Amino acid sequence: MSIVVVGSVAYDGVETPHGRVDRMLGGAATYISLAASYFSPVKLVAVVGDDFDAADHDFLAGRNIDLSGLERVAGGKTFFWQGVYSADMNDRTTLRTDLNVFADFNPKLPDGYKDSPYLLLGNIQPALQRSVREQMKQTRLAGGDTMNYWIQDYREELLATLKGWDFLLINDSEARMLSGEANLKHAARKIMAMGPNTLVIKRGEYGAMLFHNNQHFVAPGYLLDRVCDPTGAGDCFAGGFLGYLAESGIAPGGGNIDRAALARAVIFGSVMGSFCCEQFGVDRFRTLTRKDIEARFREFKSFTEF
Amino acid sequence: MSIVVVGSVAYDGVETPHGRVDRMLGGAATYISLAASYFSPVKLVAVVGDDFDAADHDFLAGRNIDLSGLERVAGGKTFFWQGVYSADMNDRTTLRTDLNVFADFNPKLPDGYKDSPYLLLGNIQPALQRSVREQMKQTRLAGGDTMNYWIQDYREELLATLKGWDFLLINDSEARMLSGEANLKHAARKIMAMGPNTLVIKRGEYGAMLFHNNQHFVAPGYLLDRVCDPTGAGDCFAGGFLGYLAESGIAPGGGNIDRAALARAVIFGSVMGSFCCEQFGVDRFRTLTRKDIEARFREFKSFTEF
Protein backbone atom coordinates (compact mmCIF):
# COMPACT_ATOMS: atom_id res chain seq x y z
CA MET A 1 0.00 0.00 0.00
CA SER A 2 2.09 2.90 -1.25
CA ILE A 3 2.35 6.43 0.12
CA VAL A 4 2.97 9.52 -1.98
CA VAL A 5 5.23 11.94 -0.07
CA VAL A 6 5.59 15.55 -1.19
CA GLY A 7 7.91 18.19 0.25
CA SER A 8 11.47 19.42 0.40
CA VAL A 9 14.64 17.49 -0.28
CA ALA A 10 17.51 19.62 0.94
CA TYR A 11 21.03 19.93 2.17
CA ASP A 12 21.34 21.02 5.77
CA GLY A 13 24.11 22.51 7.87
CA VAL A 14 23.42 21.77 11.52
CA GLU A 15 25.15 22.59 14.78
CA THR A 16 24.04 21.05 18.09
CA PRO A 17 25.82 20.74 21.47
CA HIS A 18 27.04 17.36 20.19
CA GLY A 19 28.78 18.58 17.07
CA ARG A 20 28.45 20.22 13.70
CA VAL A 21 27.90 19.04 10.14
CA ASP A 22 28.28 21.59 7.34
CA ARG A 23 26.36 19.80 4.62
CA MET A 24 24.25 16.68 4.80
CA LEU A 25 21.10 15.26 3.27
CA GLY A 26 17.93 16.71 4.81
CA GLY A 27 14.51 18.15 4.01
CA ALA A 28 11.05 17.23 5.27
CA ALA A 29 10.21 14.87 2.40
CA THR A 30 13.51 13.05 2.90
CA TYR A 31 12.83 12.38 6.58
CA ILE A 32 9.19 11.47 6.00
CA SER A 33 10.08 9.08 3.18
CA LEU A 34 12.87 7.35 5.08
CA ALA A 35 10.70 6.79 8.16
CA ALA A 36 7.67 5.63 6.16
CA SER A 37 9.78 3.30 4.02
CA TYR A 38 10.18 0.89 6.96
CA PHE A 39 6.44 0.20 6.73
CA SER A 40 5.28 0.81 3.15
CA PRO A 41 6.56 1.59 -0.34
CA VAL A 42 7.06 5.34 -0.80
CA LYS A 43 6.74 7.50 -3.92
CA LEU A 44 8.61 10.74 -3.49
CA VAL A 45 7.77 14.07 -5.18
CA ALA A 46 10.39 16.79 -4.73
CA VAL A 47 12.89 18.94 -6.60
CA VAL A 48 16.69 19.11 -6.43
CA GLY A 49 19.48 20.83 -8.34
CA ASP A 50 22.20 19.17 -10.36
CA ASP A 51 24.41 19.34 -7.27
CA PHE A 52 22.37 16.50 -5.79
CA ASP A 53 24.79 13.70 -4.91
CA ALA A 54 24.47 10.32 -6.58
CA ALA A 55 25.21 8.71 -3.21
CA ASP A 56 22.17 10.42 -1.66
CA HIS A 57 20.02 9.38 -4.61
CA ASP A 58 21.18 5.80 -4.21
CA PHE A 59 20.64 5.82 -0.44
CA LEU A 60 16.98 6.82 -0.89
CA ALA A 61 16.42 4.47 -3.81
CA GLY A 62 17.91 1.63 -1.76
CA ARG A 63 15.26 2.16 0.92
CA ASN A 64 12.29 1.25 -1.27
CA ILE A 65 11.60 4.87 -2.22
CA ASP A 66 10.42 5.49 -5.79
CA LEU A 67 12.31 8.53 -7.12
CA SER A 68 10.59 8.91 -10.47
CA GLY A 69 8.89 12.02 -9.06
CA LEU A 70 12.18 13.58 -7.96
CA GLU A 71 12.66 16.42 -10.44
CA ARG A 72 16.23 17.48 -11.17
CA VAL A 73 16.70 21.07 -12.42
CA ALA A 74 19.73 21.49 -14.66
CA GLY A 75 21.91 24.42 -13.63
CA GLY A 76 20.05 24.79 -10.36
CA LYS A 77 21.10 24.19 -6.78
CA THR A 78 19.36 22.13 -4.12
CA PHE A 79 17.54 23.90 -1.23
CA PHE A 80 20.04 24.65 1.54
CA TRP A 81 19.20 25.29 5.20
CA GLN A 82 21.57 26.04 8.03
CA GLY A 83 20.71 26.27 11.72
CA VAL A 84 22.09 26.06 15.23
CA TYR A 85 20.38 24.55 18.29
CA SER A 86 20.29 25.98 21.82
CA ALA A 87 22.06 24.15 24.66
CA ASP A 88 18.85 22.35 25.75
CA MET A 89 17.92 21.82 22.07
CA ASN A 90 14.39 23.12 22.57
CA ASP A 91 15.13 26.15 20.35
CA ARG A 92 16.93 26.61 17.09
CA THR A 93 18.06 29.62 15.13
CA THR A 94 18.08 29.61 11.35
CA LEU A 95 21.37 31.00 10.04
CA ARG A 96 20.71 30.58 6.34
CA THR A 97 17.90 29.59 3.98
CA ASP A 98 18.73 29.34 0.26
CA LEU A 99 15.53 28.17 -1.42
CA ASN A 100 17.34 27.71 -4.77
CA VAL A 101 15.32 25.37 -7.06
CA PHE A 102 12.75 24.88 -4.30
CA ALA A 103 11.53 28.47 -4.87
CA ASP A 104 9.85 27.38 -8.13
CA PHE A 105 8.72 23.95 -6.93
CA ASN A 106 5.44 23.06 -8.62
CA PRO A 107 4.85 19.42 -7.82
CA LYS A 108 3.62 17.27 -10.73
CA LEU A 109 2.76 13.68 -9.94
CA PRO A 110 3.99 11.00 -12.34
CA ASP A 111 1.05 8.92 -13.61
CA GLY A 112 2.32 5.94 -11.63
CA TYR A 113 1.74 7.89 -8.41
CA LYS A 114 -1.85 9.01 -8.88
CA ASP A 115 -3.54 5.80 -7.77
CA SER A 116 -1.68 5.52 -4.46
CA PRO A 117 -4.11 5.18 -1.57
CA TYR A 118 -2.12 7.33 0.88
CA LEU A 119 -0.81 10.89 0.63
CA LEU A 120 1.47 12.75 3.05
CA LEU A 121 2.07 16.43 2.31
CA GLY A 122 5.15 17.87 3.94
CA ASN A 123 5.31 21.50 4.97
CA ILE A 124 5.13 23.54 1.72
CA GLN A 125 2.86 26.34 0.52
CA PRO A 126 -0.78 25.31 1.12
CA ALA A 127 -1.83 26.00 -2.49
CA LEU A 128 0.80 23.52 -3.72
CA GLN A 129 -0.38 20.96 -1.17
CA ARG A 130 -3.90 21.41 -2.50
CA SER A 131 -2.82 21.03 -6.12
CA VAL A 132 -1.16 17.70 -5.26
CA ARG A 133 -4.25 16.51 -3.42
CA GLU A 134 -6.29 17.26 -6.53
CA GLN A 135 -3.97 15.27 -8.78
CA MET A 136 -4.59 12.13 -6.71
CA LYS A 137 -7.43 9.93 -7.94
CA GLN A 138 -8.48 7.65 -5.09
CA THR A 139 -6.81 8.38 -1.81
CA ARG A 140 -7.99 6.60 1.28
CA LEU A 141 -6.17 8.96 3.63
CA ALA A 142 -4.62 12.32 2.78
CA GLY A 143 -3.10 14.89 5.03
CA GLY A 144 0.08 16.51 6.19
CA ASP A 145 1.93 19.16 8.05
CA THR A 146 2.06 22.95 8.05
CA MET A 147 3.87 25.68 10.00
CA ASN A 148 3.47 29.09 11.72
CA TYR A 149 4.40 31.01 8.54
CA TRP A 150 1.46 29.62 6.54
CA ILE A 151 -0.89 29.87 9.55
CA GLN A 152 -0.13 33.57 9.99
CA ASP A 153 0.34 34.87 6.46
CA TYR A 154 -1.59 32.39 4.25
CA ARG A 155 -4.51 31.62 6.54
CA GLU A 156 -7.31 31.58 3.92
CA GLU A 157 -5.24 29.48 1.52
CA LEU A 158 -4.39 27.08 4.35
CA LEU A 159 -8.03 26.76 5.45
CA ALA A 160 -9.08 25.96 1.86
CA THR A 161 -6.40 23.26 1.79
CA LEU A 162 -7.26 21.75 5.19
CA LYS A 163 -10.86 21.20 4.06
CA GLY A 164 -9.64 18.37 1.83
CA TRP A 165 -7.49 16.62 4.46
CA ASP A 166 -8.27 13.58 6.56
CA PHE A 167 -5.46 14.24 9.01
CA LEU A 168 -3.25 17.09 10.15
CA LEU A 169 -0.01 16.84 12.13
CA ILE A 170 1.21 20.00 13.85
CA ASN A 171 3.03 20.98 17.00
CA ASP A 172 1.35 22.42 20.08
CA SER A 173 2.26 26.08 19.54
CA GLU A 174 0.99 25.84 15.94
CA ALA A 175 -2.25 24.22 17.14
CA ARG A 176 -2.76 27.15 19.51
CA MET A 177 -1.97 29.65 16.76
CA LEU A 178 -4.25 28.01 14.19
CA SER A 179 -7.20 27.71 16.59
CA GLY A 180 -6.72 30.79 18.74
CA GLU A 181 -7.27 28.55 21.78
CA ALA A 182 -4.69 28.05 24.55
CA ASN A 183 -6.39 24.91 25.88
CA LEU A 184 -5.41 22.01 23.61
CA LYS A 185 -8.72 20.18 24.03
CA HIS A 186 -10.59 23.24 22.76
CA ALA A 187 -7.92 23.85 20.11
CA ALA A 188 -8.38 20.31 18.82
CA ARG A 189 -12.14 20.71 18.56
CA LYS A 190 -11.79 23.92 16.53
CA ILE A 191 -9.13 22.52 14.21
CA MET A 192 -11.15 19.38 13.50
CA ALA A 193 -14.06 21.62 12.51
CA MET A 194 -11.76 22.98 9.75
CA GLY A 195 -11.70 19.61 7.97
CA PRO A 196 -9.37 16.87 9.27
CA ASN A 197 -11.16 14.34 11.47
CA THR A 198 -7.81 13.09 12.75
CA LEU A 199 -5.44 15.51 14.44
CA VAL A 200 -2.01 14.79 15.87
CA ILE A 201 -0.48 17.44 18.11
CA LYS A 202 3.26 16.92 18.48
CA ARG A 203 4.91 18.09 21.71
CA GLY A 204 8.59 17.38 21.08
CA GLU A 205 10.26 15.62 24.01
CA TYR A 206 6.88 15.45 25.78
CA GLY A 207 5.31 13.15 23.20
CA ALA A 208 2.16 13.51 21.12
CA MET A 209 -1.61 13.61 21.37
CA LEU A 210 -4.08 12.23 18.87
CA PHE A 211 -7.68 13.34 18.45
CA HIS A 212 -10.14 11.40 16.32
CA ASN A 213 -13.86 12.03 16.41
CA ASN A 214 -14.67 12.20 20.13
CA GLN A 215 -11.70 10.14 21.32
CA HIS A 216 -8.17 11.03 22.19
CA PHE A 217 -4.91 9.23 22.89
CA VAL A 218 -1.82 10.60 24.60
CA ALA A 219 1.69 9.18 24.26
CA PRO A 220 4.69 10.37 26.26
CA GLY A 221 8.02 10.96 24.54
CA TYR A 222 10.80 8.39 24.52
CA LEU A 223 13.53 9.14 27.02
CA LEU A 224 16.75 9.20 25.02
CA ASP A 225 20.20 8.79 26.54
CA ARG A 226 21.46 11.42 24.13
CA VAL A 227 19.66 13.73 21.73
CA CYS A 228 22.29 14.23 19.08
CA ASP A 229 20.30 16.21 16.47
CA PRO A 230 16.51 16.72 16.61
CA THR A 231 16.28 17.94 12.99
CA GLY A 232 13.63 15.94 11.13
CA ALA A 233 12.16 14.23 14.21
CA GLY A 234 8.68 15.66 13.58
CA ASP A 235 8.81 14.58 9.94
CA CYS A 236 9.94 11.09 10.95
CA PHE A 237 6.98 10.99 13.33
CA ALA A 238 4.69 11.74 10.38
CA GLY A 239 6.37 9.08 8.25
CA GLY A 240 6.09 6.40 10.93
CA PHE A 241 2.48 7.39 11.66
CA LEU A 242 1.18 7.17 8.10
CA GLY A 243 3.61 4.38 7.22
CA TYR A 244 2.05 2.13 9.85
CA LEU A 245 -1.52 3.01 8.81
CA ALA A 246 -0.66 2.29 5.17
CA GLU A 247 0.99 -1.01 6.05
CA SER A 248 -2.21 -1.93 7.93
CA GLY A 249 -4.25 -1.03 4.85
CA ILE A 250 -6.49 1.32 6.85
CA ALA A 251 -9.58 2.22 4.84
CA PRO A 252 -11.72 4.56 6.93
CA GLY A 253 -15.44 3.82 6.72
CA GLY A 254 -17.39 7.06 6.90
CA GLY A 255 -14.31 8.79 8.29
CA ASN A 256 -13.90 6.32 11.16
CA ILE A 257 -10.57 4.71 11.89
CA ASP A 258 -10.06 2.03 14.51
CA ARG A 259 -8.85 3.72 17.71
CA ALA A 260 -6.32 0.97 18.46
CA ALA A 261 -4.73 1.30 15.00
CA LEU A 262 -4.43 5.07 15.41
CA ALA A 263 -2.85 4.67 18.86
CA ARG A 264 -0.29 2.21 17.49
CA ALA A 265 0.41 4.61 14.60
CA VAL A 266 1.17 7.38 17.13
CA ILE A 267 3.57 5.05 18.94
CA PHE A 268 5.31 4.04 15.69
CA GLY A 269 5.55 7.76 14.86
CA SER A 270 7.15 8.41 18.25
CA VAL A 271 9.52 5.49 17.74
CA MET A 272 10.70 6.84 14.38
CA GLY A 273 11.08 10.38 15.75
CA SER A 274 13.17 9.09 18.65
CA PHE A 275 15.52 7.11 16.40
CA CYS A 276 15.95 10.16 14.17
CA CYS A 277 17.44 12.18 17.08
CA GLU A 278 20.12 9.62 17.87
CA GLN A 279 22.48 10.65 15.09
CA PHE A 280 23.09 13.65 12.84
CA GLY A 281 20.72 14.13 9.93
CA VAL A 282 19.47 10.92 8.39
CA ASP A 283 22.42 8.84 9.58
CA ARG A 284 20.42 6.66 11.95
CA PHE A 285 18.47 5.32 8.95
CA ARG A 286 21.65 3.94 7.40
CA THR A 287 21.71 1.15 10.00
CA LEU A 288 18.21 1.07 11.55
CA THR A 289 16.24 -2.15 11.06
CA ARG A 290 12.59 -3.07 11.43
CA LYS A 291 13.68 -5.29 14.31
CA ASP A 292 15.04 -2.23 16.16
CA ILE A 293 11.71 -0.48 15.56
CA GLU A 294 9.69 -3.38 16.96
CA ALA A 295 11.96 -3.55 20.02
CA ARG A 296 11.43 0.14 20.76
CA PHE A 297 7.67 -0.26 20.27
CA ARG A 298 7.76 -2.93 23.00
CA GLU A 299 9.82 -0.57 25.18
CA PHE A 300 7.05 2.03 24.83
CA LYS A 301 4.62 -0.57 26.09
CA SER A 302 6.80 -1.44 29.05
CA PHE A 303 7.32 2.13 30.28
CA THR A 304 3.70 3.25 29.81
CA GLU A 305 1.70 0.22 30.98
CA PHE A 306 -0.03 0.28 34.37
CA MET B 1 -1.75 2.66 57.23
CA SER B 2 -1.30 6.27 58.26
CA ILE B 3 0.87 8.94 56.67
CA VAL B 4 2.57 11.76 58.56
CA VAL B 5 2.50 14.95 56.45
CA VAL B 6 4.71 17.90 57.36
CA GLY B 7 4.76 21.33 55.71
CA SER B 8 2.98 24.63 55.40
CA VAL B 9 -0.64 25.40 56.12
CA ALA B 10 -1.33 28.84 54.73
CA TYR B 11 -3.74 31.37 53.40
CA ASP B 12 -3.29 32.17 49.72
CA GLY B 13 -4.36 35.03 47.49
CA VAL B 14 -4.45 33.79 43.88
CA GLU B 15 -5.24 35.37 40.54
CA THR B 16 -5.52 33.30 37.35
CA PRO B 17 -7.12 34.08 33.97
CA HIS B 18 -10.29 32.51 35.41
CA GLY B 19 -10.67 34.76 38.43
CA ARG B 20 -9.23 35.93 41.70
CA VAL B 21 -9.57 34.92 45.33
CA ASP B 22 -8.05 37.23 47.97
CA ARG B 23 -7.78 34.77 50.84
CA MET B 24 -8.37 31.03 50.88
CA LEU B 25 -6.98 27.93 52.57
CA GLY B 26 -3.70 26.75 51.01
CA GLY B 27 -0.19 25.53 51.81
CA ALA B 28 1.72 22.44 50.70
CA ALA B 29 0.78 20.31 53.72
CA THR B 30 -2.89 21.19 53.25
CA TYR B 31 -2.93 20.03 49.63
CA ILE B 32 -0.86 16.91 50.35
CA SER B 33 -3.08 15.94 53.28
CA LEU B 34 -6.33 16.46 51.42
CA ALA B 35 -5.19 14.39 48.43
CA ALA B 36 -3.70 11.60 50.56
CA SER B 37 -6.80 11.45 52.79
CA TYR B 38 -8.78 9.79 49.99
CA PHE B 39 -6.52 6.76 50.34
CA SER B 40 -5.16 6.62 53.91
CA PRO B 41 -5.50 8.29 57.31
CA VAL B 42 -3.30 11.39 57.53
CA LYS B 43 -1.54 12.94 60.54
CA LEU B 44 -0.71 16.57 59.87
CA VAL B 45 2.20 18.53 61.38
CA ALA B 46 2.11 22.28 60.73
CA VAL B 47 1.77 25.65 62.39
CA VAL B 48 -0.92 28.35 62.09
CA GLY B 49 -1.76 31.62 63.86
CA ASP B 50 -4.82 32.35 65.90
CA ASP B 51 -6.42 33.81 62.76
CA PHE B 52 -6.88 30.24 61.49
CA ASP B 53 -10.58 29.79 60.73
CA ALA B 54 -12.59 27.21 62.61
CA ALA B 55 -14.30 26.33 59.32
CA ASP B 56 -10.94 25.43 57.74
CA HIS B 57 -10.00 23.37 60.81
CA ASP B 58 -13.29 21.51 60.59
CA PHE B 59 -12.97 20.94 56.84
CA LEU B 60 -9.59 19.21 57.31
CA ALA B 61 -10.72 17.27 60.38
CA GLY B 62 -13.78 16.10 58.47
CA ARG B 63 -11.52 14.54 55.82
CA ASN B 64 -9.93 11.96 58.15
CA ILE B 65 -6.92 14.22 58.87
CA ASP B 66 -5.56 14.08 62.43
CA LEU B 67 -4.85 17.67 63.53
CA SER B 68 -3.26 16.98 66.91
CA GLY B 69 0.07 18.01 65.33
CA LEU B 70 -1.32 21.34 64.09
CA GLU B 71 0.32 23.89 66.39
CA ARG B 72 -1.57 27.14 66.96
CA VAL B 73 0.56 30.15 67.98
CA ALA B 74 -1.34 32.63 70.11
CA GLY B 75 -0.99 36.20 68.89
CA GLY B 76 0.58 35.01 65.63
CA LYS B 77 -0.69 35.10 62.06
CA THR B 78 -0.86 32.23 59.56
CA PHE B 79 1.60 32.12 56.65
CA PHE B 80 0.22 34.19 53.75
CA TRP B 81 1.19 33.87 50.10
CA GLN B 82 -0.11 35.86 47.15
CA GLY B 83 0.60 35.22 43.49
CA VAL B 84 -0.63 35.81 39.96
CA TYR B 85 -0.46 33.34 37.05
CA SER B 86 0.48 34.13 33.44
CA ALA B 87 -2.11 33.85 30.68
CA ASP B 88 -1.01 30.28 29.78
CA MET B 89 -0.61 29.45 33.51
CA ASN B 90 2.85 28.00 32.99
CA ASP B 91 4.42 30.83 35.01
CA ARG B 92 3.48 32.57 38.19
CA THR B 93 4.72 35.68 39.94
CA THR B 94 4.81 35.90 43.72
CA LEU B 95 3.37 39.23 44.86
CA ARG B 96 3.66 38.73 48.60
CA THR B 97 5.09 36.22 51.08
CA ASP B 98 4.40 36.82 54.78
CA LEU B 99 5.98 33.90 56.63
CA ASN B 100 4.43 34.98 59.94
CA VAL B 101 4.38 32.04 62.41
CA PHE B 102 5.87 29.75 59.74
CA ALA B 103 9.21 31.60 60.12
CA ASP B 104 9.77 29.86 63.47
CA PHE B 105 8.26 26.51 62.51
CA ASN B 106 10.09 23.74 64.34
CA PRO B 107 8.02 20.64 63.78
CA LYS B 108 7.54 18.40 66.82
CA LEU B 109 5.72 15.13 66.28
CA PRO B 110 3.04 14.15 68.80
CA ASP B 111 3.81 10.71 70.28
CA GLY B 112 0.84 9.25 68.44
CA TYR B 113 2.50 10.12 65.10
CA LYS B 114 5.91 8.52 65.60
CA ASP B 115 4.94 4.96 64.74
CA SER B 116 3.34 5.83 61.37
CA PRO B 117 4.81 3.75 58.57
CA TYR B 118 4.75 6.54 55.95
CA LEU B 119 6.22 10.04 55.96
CA LEU B 120 5.76 12.81 53.40
CA LEU B 121 7.81 15.94 53.90
CA GLY B 122 6.49 19.01 52.12
CA ASN B 123 8.82 21.70 50.86
CA ILE B 124 10.40 23.27 53.97
CA GLN B 125 14.01 23.85 55.06
CA PRO B 126 15.97 20.59 54.61
CA ALA B 127 17.28 20.61 58.21
CA LEU B 128 13.70 20.64 59.51
CA GLN B 129 12.77 17.82 57.16
CA ARG B 130 15.69 15.85 58.55
CA SER B 131 14.71 16.50 62.15
CA VAL B 132 11.22 15.14 61.45
CA ARG B 133 12.64 12.06 59.77
CA GLU B 134 14.73 11.41 62.89
CA GLN B 135 11.71 11.65 65.18
CA MET B 136 9.98 8.81 63.32
CA LYS B 137 10.61 5.34 64.75
CA GLN B 138 9.76 2.79 62.07
CA THR B 139 8.97 4.28 58.69
CA ARG B 140 8.56 1.97 55.74
CA LEU B 141 8.77 4.81 53.23
CA ALA B 142 9.94 8.37 53.83
CA GLY B 143 10.51 11.16 51.37
CA GLY B 144 9.25 14.44 50.07
CA ASP B 145 9.63 17.52 48.00
CA THR B 146 12.11 20.38 47.77
CA MET B 147 12.60 23.49 45.62
CA ASN B 148 15.14 25.62 43.71
CA TYR B 149 15.85 27.84 46.74
CA TRP B 150 17.13 24.94 48.88
CA ILE B 151 18.94 23.37 45.93
CA GLN B 152 20.88 26.56 45.25
CA ASP B 153 21.48 28.05 48.68
CA TYR B 154 21.29 25.05 51.06
CA ARG B 155 22.87 22.37 48.94
CA GLU B 156 24.94 20.58 51.60
CA GLU B 157 22.05 20.60 54.06
CA LEU B 158 19.73 19.26 51.37
CA LEU B 159 22.17 16.49 50.38
CA ALA B 160 22.49 15.39 54.02
CA THR B 161 18.67 15.24 54.19
CA LEU B 162 18.21 13.36 50.91
CA LYS B 163 20.50 10.57 52.14
CA GLY B 164 17.74 9.46 54.51
CA TRP B 165 14.93 9.47 51.95
CA ASP B 166 13.38 6.58 50.06
CA PHE B 167 11.71 8.82 47.50
CA LEU B 168 11.98 12.35 46.14
CA LEU B 169 9.40 14.25 44.11
CA ILE B 170 10.61 17.30 42.19
CA ASN B 171 9.85 19.07 38.94
CA ASP B 172 11.98 18.81 35.81
CA SER B 173 13.83 22.14 36.11
CA GLU B 174 14.68 21.31 39.74
CA ALA B 175 15.92 17.86 38.72
CA ARG B 176 18.23 19.51 36.19
CA MET B 177 19.43 22.05 38.77
CA LEU B 178 20.03 19.44 41.48
CA SER B 179 21.93 17.08 39.17
CA GLY B 180 23.63 19.55 36.82
CA GLU B 181 22.44 17.34 33.94
CA ALA B 182 20.14 18.58 31.14
CA ASN B 183 19.23 15.04 30.05
CA LEU B 184 16.59 13.70 32.45
CA LYS B 185 17.78 10.11 32.23
CA HIS B 186 21.26 11.15 33.35
CA ALA B 187 19.78 13.57 35.91
CA ALA B 188 17.74 10.73 37.43
CA ARG B 189 20.78 8.50 37.74
CA LYS B 190 22.75 11.20 39.56
CA ILE B 191 19.91 12.11 41.91
CA MET B 192 19.28 8.49 42.85
CA ALA B 193 22.96 8.21 43.77
CA MET B 194 22.26 10.93 46.38
CA GLY B 195 19.98 8.61 48.35
CA PRO B 196 16.37 8.09 47.17
CA ASN B 197 15.92 4.90 45.16
CA THR B 198 12.58 6.18 43.89
CA LEU B 199 12.43 9.46 42.01
CA VAL B 200 9.39 11.17 40.54
CA ILE B 201 10.01 14.02 38.12
CA LYS B 202 6.89 16.14 37.70
CA ARG B 203 6.40 17.94 34.37
CA GLY B 204 3.24 19.95 34.98
CA GLU B 205 0.75 19.64 32.10
CA TYR B 206 3.07 17.10 30.42
CA GLY B 207 2.72 14.51 33.16
CA ALA B 208 5.33 12.75 35.27
CA MET B 209 8.17 10.24 35.12
CA LEU B 210 9.11 7.72 37.76
CA PHE B 211 12.51 6.11 38.19
CA HIS B 212 13.04 3.14 40.48
CA ASN B 213 16.21 1.08 40.44
CA ASN B 214 16.81 0.46 36.73
CA GLN B 215 13.23 0.89 35.59
CA HIS B 216 11.21 3.87 34.59
CA PHE B 217 7.59 4.72 33.94
CA VAL B 218 6.20 7.72 32.07
CA ALA B 219 2.67 9.09 32.42
CA PRO B 220 1.23 11.88 30.28
CA GLY B 221 -0.77 14.66 31.89
CA TYR B 222 -4.56 14.66 32.00
CA LEU B 223 -6.12 16.92 29.40
CA LEU B 224 -8.41 19.26 31.31
CA ASP B 225 -11.25 21.21 29.74
CA ARG B 226 -10.32 24.14 31.93
CA VAL B 227 -7.38 24.74 34.25
CA CYS B 228 -8.91 27.06 36.82
CA ASP B 229 -6.04 27.30 39.34
CA PRO B 230 -2.92 25.10 39.26
CA THR B 231 -1.84 26.06 42.82
CA GLY B 232 -1.21 22.90 44.84
CA ALA B 233 -1.35 20.47 41.91
CA GLY B 234 2.19 19.19 42.54
CA ASP B 235 1.44 18.69 46.23
CA CYS B 236 -1.78 16.86 45.40
CA PHE B 237 0.26 14.64 43.10
CA ALA B 238 2.53 13.80 46.05
CA GLY B 239 -0.46 13.13 48.30
CA GLY B 240 -2.11 10.82 45.79
CA PHE B 241 1.17 9.06 45.09
CA LEU B 242 2.06 8.20 48.69
CA GLY B 243 -1.60 7.86 49.68
CA TYR B 244 -2.04 5.01 47.22
CA LEU B 245 1.21 3.29 48.28
CA ALA B 246 0.18 3.57 51.95
CA GLU B 247 -3.29 2.21 51.22
CA SER B 248 -1.62 -0.74 49.48
CA GLY B 249 0.57 -1.29 52.55
CA ILE B 250 3.74 -1.20 50.47
CA ALA B 251 6.69 -2.51 52.48
CA PRO B 252 9.79 -2.36 50.29
CA GLY B 253 12.03 -5.38 50.65
CA GLY B 254 15.66 -4.33 50.33
CA GLY B 255 14.54 -1.08 48.74
CA ASN B 256 12.50 -2.80 46.03
CA ILE B 257 8.93 -1.77 45.32
CA ASP B 258 6.69 -3.55 42.86
CA ARG B 259 6.86 -1.68 39.53
CA ALA B 260 3.13 -2.03 38.89
CA ALA B 261 2.27 -0.50 42.28
CA LEU B 262 4.58 2.44 41.64
CA ALA B 263 3.07 3.02 38.19
CA ARG B 264 -0.45 3.04 39.63
CA ALA B 265 0.74 5.43 42.35
CA VAL B 266 1.99 7.83 39.66
CA ILE B 267 -1.40 7.65 37.93
CA PHE B 268 -3.28 8.29 41.21
CA GLY B 269 -0.92 11.21 41.81
CA SER B 270 -1.73 12.57 38.35
CA VAL B 271 -5.44 12.07 38.95
CA MET B 272 -5.31 14.06 42.21
CA GLY B 273 -3.22 16.83 40.62
CA SER B 274 -5.69 17.14 37.77
CA PHE B 275 -8.71 17.41 40.07
CA CYS B 276 -6.92 20.08 42.11
CA CYS B 277 -6.70 22.37 39.05
CA GLU B 278 -10.42 22.27 38.35
CA GLN B 279 -11.40 24.82 41.01
CA PHE B 280 -9.74 27.55 43.05
CA GLY B 281 -7.61 26.46 45.98
CA VAL B 282 -8.84 23.34 47.74
CA ASP B 283 -12.45 23.76 46.61
CA ARG B 284 -12.51 20.66 44.43
CA PHE B 285 -11.93 18.54 47.54
CA ARG B 286 -15.16 19.78 49.09
CA THR B 287 -17.15 17.62 46.67
CA LEU B 288 -14.68 15.09 45.20
CA THR B 289 -15.42 11.43 45.93
CA ARG B 290 -13.36 8.26 45.71
CA LYS B 291 -15.72 7.19 42.94
CA ASP B 292 -14.70 10.26 40.88
CA ILE B 293 -11.05 9.31 41.45
CA GLU B 294 -11.56 5.73 40.28
CA ALA B 295 -13.41 6.96 37.18
CA ARG B 296 -10.55 9.26 36.23
CA PHE B 297 -8.04 6.46 36.83
CA ARG B 298 -9.98 4.40 34.27
CA GLU B 299 -9.94 7.40 31.90
CA PHE B 300 -6.14 7.44 32.15
CA LYS B 301 -6.14 3.80 31.10
CA SER B 302 -8.41 4.47 28.16
CA PHE B 303 -6.40 7.38 26.71
CA THR B 304 -2.97 5.76 27.18
CA GLU B 305 -3.59 2.12 26.23
CA PHE B 306 -2.35 0.79 22.91
Interface residues (C-beta under 8 A of the other chain):
Chain A: A87 D88 A182 N183 L184 K185 H186 R203 Y206 G207 M209 Q215 H216 F217 V218 A219 P220 G221 L223 L224 D225 R226 V227 A260 A263 R264 V266 I267 F300 K301 F303 T304 E305 F306
Chain B: A87 D88 A182 N183 L184 K185 H186 R203 Y206 G207 M209 Q215 H216 F217 V218 A219 P220 G221 L223 L224 D225 R226 V227 A260 A263 R264 V266 I267 F300 K301 F303 T304 E305 F306
